[in-house]
Amino acid sequence: MMKNYSNSPHHKNQTLNHTRDRNNKRSNWLSATLLRFSLRDYGFCMATLFLFCFGSLFYQLNGGPPKILLEIRQYLGVFGKSHWPMRMASRHSVHRDRPGKGSPLTFRKEKKGESTFVDDHGPPAPRVLPFPSQVVYNRVGKCGSRTVVLLLRILAERHQFNLVSSDIHNKTRLTKHEQVDLMRNISNIPQPYLYTRHVHFLNFTRFRIEQPVYINIIRDPINRFLSNYFFRRFGDWRGEQNHLIRTPGMKDDERYLDINVCILENYPECSNPRLFYIIPYFCGQHPQCREPGLWALERAKQNVLENFLLVGVLEELEDVLLLLERLLPHFFTDVLNIYKSPDYRKMGNMTGTVRKQTPSLEALQALYQRMRYEYDFYNFVREQFHLTKRKIGLKSASRPTHQPNFLLNLALKTQEPLEEDEEEEQEPEDDVEDANSWLAQP
């Protein structure tokens, strides 16, 4: 018969001793482990404490937190760093609904005198920027840019974007250092911005600067040349005498030089490279961009395809404005209505070139031959512009095409007129007039 020792006193004592020994060993191991972790992490904890103390001191001495603390806050998802101040008439604070971990952010107005943690201890909530928020309009002289700049001044006030219009009109070619300085200045403009200046294309990516979106407008090359020729001499409806004051170095022999004589006798102003004017605005700052030829032409076409959101033609200005409104709504919403308004028309009518004459057919033919690269580029841009209109499904607002007979003989394809204005490179300024007035038979 087997004996049962489970209930014996000796067996119970042994069981209690074993349990006590196991508990003692476990507590000793846990204490040693905690001691080892404390010694190893003590230095790290003190260093972390010192870092935050130093950061707090730096914050108080310099009026704001160091960049690293802002980055830590952004990483932890508290509040993102704000790059541009919010333009609001009243103060706003960020408020997240309590229930629900992923509740959406909402804005609520603060009454005057109230204060929140965000107002007192942190940067404002980041402003949601439109895309694209960086636009450059390197306007071509005598291609309607004064018209567009007048519109932009109204739009900038209405839509609250930063418009920077350069006062430098006669320096389109820059040195390497001038290019870098200008591109950095442009990049530092608070977004959203639109920068405009008479300047040849700038390649931001070449200098590792973020490339903005480009827009531009060109016109029939011969018409642009004639507009500039007479504007330099006689100005616009804002006052002939005022323009004479701006060009005091021009002698009467040059001022009253007949356009046909200038063209047919091959005066410098009426021949290359002075006639090679539009393409360099799209080719860029390379010296070869200023030499009439295929290299500059092809590079200009490539830049149009790769770096310009839109290049319009002045002869279809209303369609250009409609496309800009569709492609850049934050900048150009309602631009066509403004353009057609009576108040704007009063301002635009003062920029038409005065005392403009039509060259003879022989002179026009000579000009066309000298400007064949310019016309190649103009026709390319016009085809791309029409392709964009078809892709978007834009119903044309421009007047129908008109082609005089002599253009067929010259293989020219030109649109019906609209209005123009602006400034030339060496002797810049502005104006608006009939874009095809030169097409009339002499």
C-alpha positions in Angstrom: 0.0 0.0 0.0 1.4 3.4 -1.1 1.8 6.2 1.4 0.6 9.7 0.8 3.1 12.3 2.0 1.4 15.4 0.6 -0.3 16.2 3.9 2.7 15.6 6.1 4.2 18.6 8.0 7.7 17.9 6.6 6.5 18.2 3.0 4.7 21.4 3.7 7.8 23.0 5.2 9.9 22.0 2.1 7.3 23.6 -0.2 7.3 26.9 1.6 11.1 27.1 1.6 11.3 26.5 -2.1 8.7 29.1 -2.8 10.5 31.7 -0.6 13.8 30.9 -2.3 12.4 31.5 -5.7 10.8 34.8 -4.7 14.0 36.0 -3.2 16.0 35.1 -6.3 13.4 36.9 -8.5 13.4 40.1 -6.4 17.2 40.1 -6.4 17.4 39.8 -10.2 14.8 42.5 -10.7 16.7 44.9 -8.3 20.0 44.3 -10.1 18.4 44.8 -13.5 16.8 48.1 -12.4 20.1 49.2 -10.9 21.9 48.5 -14.2 19.4 50.4 -16.3 19.4 53.4 -13.9 23.2 53.6 -14.0 23.3 53.3 -17.8 20.5 55.8 -18.5 21.4 58.3 -15.8 23.8 60.2 -18.1 21.3 60.2 -21.0 18.5 61.6 -18.8 20.8 64.4 -17.4 21.9 65.3 -20.9 18.3 65.5 -22.1 17.4 67.7 -19.1 20.4 70.0 -19.9 19.3 70.2 -23.5 15.8 71.4 -22.7 17.0 73.8 -20.0 19.5 75.3 -22.5 16.7 75.5 -25.1 14.4 77.3 -22.7 17.2 79.8 -21.8 17.9 80.4 -25.5 14.1 80.9 -26.1 13.9 83.6 -23.4 17.1 85.4 -24.5 16.3 85.5 -28.2 12.5 86.0 -28.2 11.7 82.6 -29.6 12.5 78.9 -29.5 15.5 77.5 -31.4 14.8 75.8 -34.7 15.5 72.3 -33.4 12.7 72.6 -30.8 10.3 73.7 -33.5 11.3 70.7 -35.6 10.7 68.4 -32.6 7.2 70.0 -32.1 6.5 69.5 -35.8 7.7 65.9 -35.7 5.5 65.2 -32.7 2.5 66.6 -34.5 1.7 69.4 -32.1 1.7 72.4 -34.5 3.5 72.7 -37.9 6.0 75.4 -38.5 4.5 78.4 -40.3 6.6 79.9 -43.1 4.4 82.9 -44.0 2.2 85.0 -41.7 -1.5 84.7 -42.1 -3.3 87.8 -43.5 -6.4 87.9 -41.4 -8.4 90.8 -40.2 -9.2 89.1 -36.9 -7.2 86.7 -34.8 -7.9 82.9 -35.1 -6.9 80.0 -33.0 -6.7 76.3 -33.9 -9.3 74.2 -32.2 -9.6 70.4 -32.3 -12.8 68.7 -31.1 -12.2 66.7 -27.9 -13.8 63.4 -28.8 -12.2 61.4 -31.5 -8.5 61.1 -32.0 -8.6 62.1 -35.6 -11.0 65.0 -35.3 -10.6 67.7 -38.0 -9.0 71.1 -37.3 -11.4 74.0 -37.2 -10.9 77.7 -36.8 -12.8 79.8 -34.4 -12.5 83.6 -33.9 -11.1 84.9 -30.7 -12.8 87.9 -29.1 -10.7 91.0 -28.5 -8.7 90.6 -25.3 -8.8 86.8 -25.2 -5.6 84.8 -25.4 -4.8 81.2 -26.3 -1.8 78.9 -25.9 -1.2 79.1 -29.6 -1.3 82.9 -29.6 1.2 83.3 -26.7 3.5 80.3 -27.0 3.7 79.1 -30.6 3.7 80.1 -34.2 0.4 80.5 -36.1 -1.1 77.6 -38.0 0.5 77.1 -41.4 -1.3 78.9 -44.3 -2.6 76.6 -47.0 -0.9 77.9 -50.2 -2.3 77.5 -53.7 -0.5 75.4 -56.3 1.5 76.8 -57.9 2.3 79.5 -55.4 5.4 80.9 -57.2 4.8 82.5 -60.6 7.3 84.5 -62.8 6.1 86.6 -65.7 9.3 87.5 -67.6 7.4 89.9 -69.8 8.5 90.5 -73.4 8.7 94.2 -74.4 5.8 95.6 -76.5 3.7 92.4 -76.1 0.9 93.7 -74.0 2.6 93.4 -70.7 1.5 96.8 -69.5 -2.1 95.7 -70.0 -1.4 92.5 -67.9 0.4 94.4 -65.2 -2.5 96.8 -64.8 -4.8 93.8 -64.4 -2.4 92.2 -61.9 -2.4 95.2 -59.7 -6.2 95.0 -59.4 -6.1 91.2 -59.0 -3.3 91.3 -56.3 -5.4 93.5 -54.1 -8.6 91.4 -54.7 -7.0 88.0 -54.2 -4.4 88.8 -51.6 -1.2 87.6 -53.4 2.1 89.4 -53.5 2.8 91.2 -56.8 6.3 92.4 -57.3 6.8 94.4 -60.5 10.4 95.4 -61.1 11.3 98.9 -62.1 14.3 97.7 -64.2 13.2 97.8 -67.8 16.5 97.8 -69.9 18.6 95.0 -68.4 17.4 91.7 -69.7 20.9 90.0 -69.8 22.6 89.3 -66.5 25.9 88.1 -65.3 26.1 84.8 -63.3 26.2 86.6 -60.0 23.4 88.9 -61.0 21.3 85.9 -61.9 21.9 84.2 -58.6 21.1 87.3 -56.6 17.9 87.9 -58.5 16.8 84.3 -58.2 17.4 84.3 -54.4 15.5 87.6 -54.1 12.6 86.1 -56.0 12.6 82.9 -53.9 12.4 85.0 -50.7 9.2 86.7 -51.7 6.4 85.6 -49.3 4.2 83.1 -51.1 1.9 83.1 -53.0 3.7 85.6 -55.3 3.8 86.7 -58.9 7.1 88.4 -60.0 7.3 90.3 -63.2 10.2 91.9 -65.0 11.7 92.3 -68.5 14.3 89.7 -68.2 15.5 86.7 -70.3 14.6 83.2 -69.0 16.4 82.3 -65.7 17.2 78.7 -65.0 16.6 78.3 -61.2 17.4 74.6 -61.1 20.9 75.2 -62.5 21.7 76.9 -59.2 19.8 74.4 -57.1 17.0 76.9 -56.4 13.3 75.8 -56.6 12.0 76.6 -60.1 8.9 78.8 -60.2 6.2 78.5 -62.9 6.7 80.8 -65.9 4.0 82.5 -68.0 4.4 85.0 -70.9 2.7 86.6 -73.9 4.2 87.2 -77.3 2.9 88.8 -80.5 3.5 88.9 -84.3 7.2 89.8 -84.6 6.9 92.5 -87.3 4.0 94.1 -85.4 6.1 94.1 -82.2 9.0 95.7 -84.0 6.9 98.5 -85.5 5.2 99.2 -82.1 8.6 99.6 -80.5 10.1 101.7 -83.4 7.4 104.4 -83.2 7.0 104.2 -79.4 10.6 105.0 -78.9 10.2 108.1 -81.0 6.8 109.4 -80.2 5.5 107.7 -77.1 1.8 107.0 -76.5 -1.4 108.9 -75.8 -0.2 109.7 -72.3 1.9 112.6 -73.8 4.4 112.9 -76.5 6.4 115.6 -74.7 6.8 113.3 -71.7 8.3 110.6 -73.8 10.7 113.2 -75.4 12.0 113.9 -72.0 12.7 110.2 -71.4 14.8 110.0 -74.6 16.8 113.2 -74.6 19.8 111.6 -76.4 17.8 110.8 -79.6 18.6 113.3 -82.3 16.0 114.6 -84.7 17.5 112.8 -87.6 17.0 109.5 -85.8 13.7 110.4 -84.3 12.1 111.3 -87.7 13.9 108.6 -89.7 11.4 107.1 -92.2 10.7 103.5 -91.4 11.1 102.3 -95.0 14.6 103.9 -95.2 15.5 102.3 -92.0 14.5 98.8 -93.2 15.6 99.0 -96.9 18.9 100.6 -96.2 19.6 98.1 -93.4 20.1 100.5 -90.5 21.2 98.7 -87.3 17.9 99.3 -85.6 16.1 97.6 -88.5 18.4 94.5 -88.9 19.9 91.7 -86.9 20.8 91.2 -84.1 18.4 93.9 -83.0 15.5 92.1 -84.7 16.3 88.9 -82.9 14.3 90.0 -79.8 11.6 87.5 -78.7 13.5 84.3 -78.7 16.1 85.3 -76.1 13.3 85.8 -73.5 12.7 82.0 -73.8 16.1 80.7 -74.6 17.8 82.1 -71.5 21.0 83.8 -70.4 23.5 81.8 -72.5 25.5 84.1 -74.8 24.5 82.0 -77.8 20.8 82.8 -77.0 21.4 86.2 -78.5 22.8 85.0 -81.8 20.1 84.4 -84.5 20.2 80.7 -85.4 18.7 77.3 -84.9 20.5 76.6 -81.6 18.7 79.5 -79.8 15.4 78.7 -81.6 15.4 75.0 -80.5 16.4 75.8 -76.9 13.6 78.4 -76.7 11.1 75.9 -77.9 12.3 73.3 -75.3 12.0 75.8 -72.5 8.5 76.7 -73.5 7.5 73.0 -73.3 9.4 72.3 -70.0 9.2 75.5 -68.0 6.3 77.6 -69.1 2.8 76.9 -67.9 1.4 79.1 -70.6 2.7 81.3 -73.4 -0.1 83.2 -75.0 -0.4 85.3 -78.2 -1.5 88.9 -77.8 -3.8 88.7 -80.9 -6.0 86.4 -78.8 -5.6 88.2 -75.5 -9.1 87.4 -74.2 -8.4 83.7 -74.7 -5.1 84.1 -72.9 -6.9 85.6 -69.9 -9.4 82.9 -69.9 -6.7 80.2 -69.9 -4.8 82.0 -67.1 -8.0 82.1 -65.1 -8.5 78.4 -65.6 -4.8 77.4 -64.9 -4.0 79.9 -62.1 -7.4 80.6 -60.4 -5.8 82.0 -57.2 -4.1 84.7 -59.3 -6.5 85.4 -62.2 -10.0 84.6 -61.1 -12.4 87.1 -62.7 -9.6 88.7 -64.8 -11.7 88.8 -68.0 -14.5 90.6 -66.4 -12.1 93.2 -65.1 -10.5 93.5 -68.5 -13.9 94.2 -70.1 -15.0 96.7 -67.5 -15.4 100.4 -68.5 -13.1 101.6 -65.8 -10.2 99.4 -66.9 -10.8 100.4 -70.6 -10.3 104.0 -69.6 -6.8 103.2 -68.3 -5.9 100.9 -71.2 -6.8 103.4 -73.9 -4.0 105.8 -72.9 -1.2 103.4 -73.8 -1.7 103.3 -77.6 1.4 104.2 -79.7 0.9 107.4 -81.6 2.1 108.5 -85.1 2.4 104.9 -86.2 3.0 104.3 -90.0 2.7 101.3 -92.2 5.9 100.2 -94.1 5.8 99.4 -97.8 5.2 95.9 -99.0 8.9 95.7 -100.0 10.0 96.7 -96.6 7.6 94.2 -94.9 9.1 91.4 -97.1 12.6 92.4 -96.1 11.7 92.4 -92.4 10.1 88.9 -92.7 13.2 87.4 -94.3 15.3 88.9 -91.5 12.9 87.6 -88.8 12.4 84.1 -90.1 13.6 82.5 -86.8 11.3 84.8 -84.8 8.3 83.7 -87.0 9.3 80.1 -86.7 9.1 80.5 -82.9 5.9 82.6 -83.0 4.1 80.0 -85.1 5.3 77.2 -82.7 4.0 79.1 -79.7 0.7 79.8 -81.4 0.2 76.1 -82.2 1.0 75.2 -78.6 -1.5 77.8 -77.4 -4.2 76.5 -79.6 -3.4 72.9 -78.5 -3.8 74.0 -74.8 -7.2 75.6 -75.6 -8.4 72.3 -77.3 -7.2 70.2 -74.3 -9.1 72.4 -71.8 -12.1 72.6 -74.1 -12.0 76.4 -74.1 -14.5 78.2 -76.3 -12.7 81.0 -78.0 -13.5 84.5 -77.0 -11.2 86.1 -79.6 -12.3 87.5 -83.0 -11.9 85.3 -86.1 -8.7 85.0 -88.0 -8.0 87.5 -90.8 -5.2 86.8 -93.4 -4.5 89.5 -95.9 -3.4 88.3 -99.4 0.2 89.5 -99.2 0.7 87.3 -96.1 -0.1 84.2 -98.1 2.7 85.2 -100.5 5.1 85.6 -97.5 3.9 82.4 -95.9 2.8 84.4 -92.8 0.0 83.3 -90.6 -1.2 86.1 -88.3 -4.3 86.6 -86.1 -6.7 89.5 -86.1 -5.7 92.4 -83.8 -6.4 93.2 -80.2 -4.5 95.6 -78.0 -1.0 95.8 -76.8 1.3 97.7 -74.5 4.6 97.5 -72.7 8.2 98.1 -72.6 11.2 97.5 -74.8 14.6 96.2 -73.6 17.1 99.0 -74.3 14.6 101.8 -74.5 11.6 100.4 -72.6 8.2 101.7 -72.0 4.6 100.8 -72.6 1.7 101.0 -75.0 -1.5 99.5 -76.3 -2.7 99.5 -79.9 -4.1 97.6 -82.8 -2.0 94.5 -83.1 -2.3 94.2 -86.8 -2.4 97.8 -88.0 0.7 97.1 -90.1 -1.2 94.6 -92.1 -3.2 97.4 -93.9 -2.0 98.0 -97.4 0.1 101.2 -97.8 
